Structure formats: structure tokens, C-alpha cells
Amino acid sequence: MSDLQFFLYLFLTISTLVLLKLLRRKQTTLNLPPGSMGWPFIGETMGYFKPYSATTIGAFMEQHIGRYGKIFKSNLFGGPTIVSADAGFNRFILQNEGKLFECSYPSSIGGILGKWSMLVLVGDMHRDMRAISLNFLSNARLKTKLLKEVEAHSLFVLNSWKDNSAFCAQDEAKRFTFNLMAKHIMSLDPGEDETEKLKKEYITFMKGVVSLPLNFPGTAYRRALQSRSTILNFIEKKMEERMKEMDEGRLNKVDGVGDDDDLLGWVLKHSSLVKEQILDLVLSLLFAGHETSSVSIALAIYFLQASPHTVEQLREEHQEIAGAKRQLGEVGLNWDDYKKMGFTQCVINETLRLGNVVRFLHRKALKNVRYNGYDILRGWKVLPVIAAVHLDPSLFDHPQHFNPRRWQSNANGSTYLVESNPTTNSNNIFMPFGGGPRLCTGSELAKLEMAVFIHHLVLNFDWDLLDPSDHPSAFPFVDFPKGLRIRVRRRDTVNILHKD
């Protein structure tokens, strides 16, 4: 070895030792949240996904919060993760989307919903897709066309319920929301052969979305991928038909008017998206608009059955609205009627708070972040657990109790949460539709669906649960294991406003 090679070797060795020492010193100065990383690779994922009652945060969260606090580290979804049950940190995460944190769902979700799904897109492309959805779901459209469609599809389902009949309420809620979204997105009519065939494929698709991502013959995930292909072929065929009609001038192209006044037609006229992007957008909105709303309605039916005094207060509110409509000789709800449903909105809030259809969100740190003395490392997954905040006894008085009155305004104009914590602001802690730049674009439509369905439900039916042991379960999506079987009894049928 020459003198030059020796000195070069010595320099590199010393430099490496100094660098390692500096890295160790930097690591020792980091203050990661406390926690346990569990087993190699799988970490604590199996414990996190163990089924539990949807009106609780589950044993995993209870044990970890009790041991480590509301912010802790773990190993979930195959990587190091920061889990947050802290309201302030959750809001900080969502408000800093695209700056400090970024949406980061498991690759299996993108594989089944599509790489252009709004759920998995980030950055400018997500912003553009979101803008399309927001423009289509404008307030003007909600107040006119969508309100009428929501009521028509509510009545289509509720008018089919026979006196003293028994059925799965969860299936009926899904029938309502699927029919509505199929009409809203592609102008498909309920009960038609093509609508029913699409629904059958969609059910198979949904079973795969909530299953383990095992792409082997016979698995739910593989069947879901096959159904996805069938659904996309169906949507593509509708696209081609629509484009041909538009080219031939057979559709009225004036905004808000014409047979193409659905999401598919709107996107074809007003966006520059390519075919693959449109297909994934339509599929993802069908998924988002159907699944969360149907579970929320099923939860409302479940919670209300156990709270007869709440049903009575709801009934008084809606009888007053229906009575005023009859006196005026009007048929069908309008936007002014909807705005009078004040207590109904309290019921909707409480259903979403206690049921927590969306329990947690997937994010990752884009850079090293320091929050309240804790270091969050770049590249780590971050899970803001919305349900843990909604069920926090320090924020909500008796959080396991279904109490819509907690949302009624007091003399100071604020809502009743925890009297011992008067500084609590419900706008900062109640986030059933997420928050920040990724706030759900269909949140107002979802609340409209629930309100209109509840309006006709309480006016026209009483109901009982046939299996009191069938509680909502989280695994990880919320549903009723036995379908929420109920028996209904018709009330005064004069309250049915009309049939479409």
C-alpha cells in the first residue's frame, strides 16, 4: 500500500467513525413518542385490526393509550407508525396536508380502487379531481336536483316496506344509497336489469375491499379485482354511448339541463381527464358515496331504536314540516324544509360521532416534524384516529351514550360537550368527514341523505330490532355482522308525500 493509499484509507476510516458518532448523537437527541414496535414486519397490525364494538375504540387503543398516552409509536401496515388519539395533533396533521404530511394508503387500496382514485391521489392531481367533484356537488345542485333525487330514492325503498315485515336494515340502507349514486353518477334507474347487475358486481367488489389483499384464486380480493374489471367495462360502455350521443348533438349541452346531467356527463363536458382517470373517478365516487352513507343510515336506525324519546322529538319536528306542506298543498321537500331540520342535524352529528364510520386516516410524514416535544420522522406513517377523539371522555360527556341533545346550542351559542372543559370547540374535535384540504367533498350530500331518509322513516314507521345482540362492529370498516334485522310497523300512511 502506498503512502497516498494509506492516508486515504485513514481519512475515510476516521470520517466514517466521526459520521457514525454524529448520527448516534443525533438519534439520542430525538424524542420519539413512547410505544412498542411489536413483531418484525407485521408489528402490531393484527392486534390493531382485531374486531371490536364500533361504539368503542377497541382493546388495542385502550391499552396503548393507557400505557403510553394519546400519541404513541407502533409498527402497523408493515412500517414504523405514529398513532394519534390527540385532538390537537389530529387537526395539525390534517391541516398540514401536502406541507408536512401526505395521504398514504396501503398499496392494496390503490390496487383495487385504482391509481387515479381520489382516495390515494396526492398533490395537484388530487386537487384537480377534488375540484371536479366539488363543482358537480355545488350548493345550487344540492338544493334542486339532488334533493329531489334523494327524496325519490328514499321513498322508493321505504314505500316497499310492508306492514309487520322483517328484513335487514343494513341491506335496505345500501339499496337506497347504491340506487341514488347509480342515478347520480350514471343516470341508472333503480330496479332496472343493468342497475341490478351492476349492484351484484359491486357487492362482490366491496367484499374484496374490506378483505385481506391476497391475490390468489378463490380469495375475496381476487374476486373483487375481477368484479372491478367488469364494473369498469360497464362504465366504459356508458362513456362511449354518452360521447356518441354528445357528438351527434342528441343531448342538451346547457349546464344543469339535459339527459346527461349526471357526474359522467359533467366530467365528459367540463374536464380534460383521460379515459382511465374518468373510470377510476367514477368507481371511487360510487364506493365513497355508497358505503359510508349506507352505514351511517343503518347506525341511525340502530341508535334511534334504543332511544324512543329521541324518536318522539324527531317526529314532532318532522310532523310540523309535513303539516305545513299539506296546508300549502305542496308535494315534496324543498331546501327550506331541510333547513328546518335542526334537531335532525343533532341526531346526524351524534350518529357520526358515536358510530365513527371513518375511524382513522392514513398519512405519512413528508419531513421531520416536531410536535409538543415529540419527533415525527420523515417517511413514518402517521395515523390520526378520529374515533378516539370522538369517544374521549375528556372531550365528550359520557361519550358512549347516544345523546343528540349534546349538539343543541346553549345560551352562549356553543354546544354542550364537557362542562369541565368549557374551552372545547366542537369544530376542532368533531371531524367525521376528515379535515383540511382532503375534507370529504360529499359531506353535505351525505347529511342530506340521512336527513331526508330519517324524515320519511320516523313519520311512517315504528321498528324493533329482531336480534339485540347484533351490534355495529369495526373490522376495520363498520358494519352489522348479522345485517341489523328489524321488524317495521306502518304508522299513518298519509305522511308519505309522493311516489316517484
Stockholm file with secondary structure:
# STOCKHOLM 1.0

chainA/1-500         MSDLQFFLYLFLTISTLVLLKLLRRKQTTLNLPPGSMGWPFIGETMGYFKPYSATTIGAFMEQHIGRYGKIFKSNLFGGPTIVSADAGFNRFILQNEGKLFECSYPSSIGGILGKWSMLVLVGDMHRDMRAISLNFLSNARLKTKLLKEVEAHSLFVLNSWKDNSAFCAQDEAKRFTFNLMAKHIMSLDPGEDETEKLKKEYITFMKGVVSLPLNFPGTAYRRALQSRSTILNFIEKKMEERMKEMDEGRLNKVDGVGDDDDLLGWVLKHSSLVKEQILDLVLSLLFAGHETSSVSIALAIYFLQASPHTVEQLREEHQEIAGAKRQLGEVGLNWDDYKKMGFTQCVINETLRLGNVVRFLHRKALKNVRYNGYDILRGWKVLPVIAAVHLDPSLFDHPQHFNPRRWQSNANGSTYLVESNPTTNSNNIFMPFGGGPRLCTGSELAKLEMAVFIHHLVLNFDWDLLDPSDHPSAFPFVDFPKGLRIRVRRRDTVNILHKD
#=GR chainA/1-500 SS CCHHHHHHHHHHHHHHHHHHHHHHHHHHHCCCCCBCCCBTTTBTHHHHTSCEETTSCHHHHHHHHHHHCSEEEEEETTEEEEEECCHHHHHHHHHTBTTTEEECCCHHHHHHHCTTCTTTCCHHHHHHHHHHHHHHTCHHHIIIIIHHHHHHHHHHHHTTCCTTCEEEHHHHHHHHHHHHHHHHHHCCCTTCHHHHHHHHHHHHHHHHHTSCCCCSTTSHHHHHHHHHHHHHHHHHHHHHHHHHHHHTTCSCCSTTCSTTCSHHHHHHHHCCCCHHHHHHHHHHHHHHHHHHHHHHHHHHHHHHHTCHHHHHHHHHHHHHHHHHHHHHTCCSCCHHHHHTCHHHHHHHHHHHHHHCSSCBCCEEESSCEEETTEEECTTCEEEEBHHHHHTCTTTSSSTTSCCGGGGSBCTTSCBCSCTTCTTCCHHHHCCTTCCGGGCCTTHHHHHHHHHHHHHHHHHHEEEEESCTTCCCEESSSEECTTCCEEEEEECCGGGCCCCC
#=GC SS_cons         CCHHHHHHHHHHHHHHHHHHHHHHHHHHHCCCCCBCCCBTTTBTHHHHTSCEETTSCHHHHHHHHHHHCSEEEEEETTEEEEEECCHHHHHHHHHTBTTTEEECCCHHHHHHHCTTCTTTCCHHHHHHHHHHHHHHTCHHHIIIIIHHHHHHHHHHHHTTCCTTCEEEHHHHHHHHHHHHHHHHHHCCCTTCHHHHHHHHHHHHHHHHHTSCCCCSTTSHHHHHHHHHHHHHHHHHHHHHHHHHHHHTTCSCCSTTCSTTCSHHHHHHHHCCCCHHHHHHHHHHHHHHHHHHHHHHHHHHHHHHHTCHHHHHHHHHHHHHHHHHHHHHTCCSCCHHHHHTCHHHHHHHHHHHHHHCSSCBCCEEESSCEEETTEEECTTCEEEEBHHHHHTCTTTSSSTTSCCGGGGSBCTTSCBCSCTTCTTCCHHHHCCTTCCGGGCCTTHHHHHHHHHHHHHHHHHHEEEEESCTTCCCEESSSEECTTCCEEEEEECCGGGCCCCC
//
